[in-house]
Amino acid sequence: MQISVWHRDEGLAVALATLIEALLLAATSDTIRGFSPVSGPLPTSDPDNGLPLAFTTLTARLRPRLLTP
């Protein structure tokens, strides 16, 4: 999953993306075992409007479930 964050400047966007990534890396639920980082947070700008943007990419590890008919 890719998470994109817009803010007033690139530094704030990266800081917010880092916080979101940390919260997700610590999260678990009944269906999600956890997350693993893939890349980021990386600063950039939105190609459509030029606003400061940062993004991070994570993978989710799901808990196995028994499928019953």
N, C-alpha and C positions, 0 to 999 in steps of 0.2 A: 504494500500500500504506500502510496506517495502522499505526503502531507505538505501542503503549500501554505506559507504564512506571509501576509503582507503587513508592513508597518511603515512608520514615518521615515526610517532609514535602514540600511542593510544591517547595521550592528544590532538594532533592536529586533529586527526580523529574525536574525540568527539566534539571539538570546531567547526569544519566544519559541522558536522551533526546537532549540535545545531543551527547554523546559517541557514541551509537549512530548518530545522523544523520551526524556527521562521518566515522565509519568507513565507512558505506555510500556516502557521496558520493565517497570515495577508492577504492572497490572496483571491480574489473572481474573478469571471468571469461571462459571460452570462450563462454558464452551471453549474458552481460550486458555491454553496452557501458558502462553507467554508470547513475547515478541522478540525478534532478533534484528539488530541494525544491519542495514545493507550499505547505505551511503548517507553522508550528510551529517549535520546540517550544512548546506552549501548556499552562499549568498549569490544572488543574481538580480535581474530586474525583469519585470513582466514584459514580454514581447509585445503585448497589445497596447499597454498604456504607459510603460516605462517606470511604473512604481517599484520601489524596493521590495524584494521578495526573497525568501529563503525557503528551501525545501529539504526534507529528509525522507528517506525510504526505509521501510521496515517490512519484515515478513511476520505473519502470525502463525504460531504453532497451535493447532486445534487439538482438543481432547478427543480421543476416539469415542465413537458412539455406536452402539449396537442398533442396527436397522432391523426393525421387525415388520413383517407384512401386515 
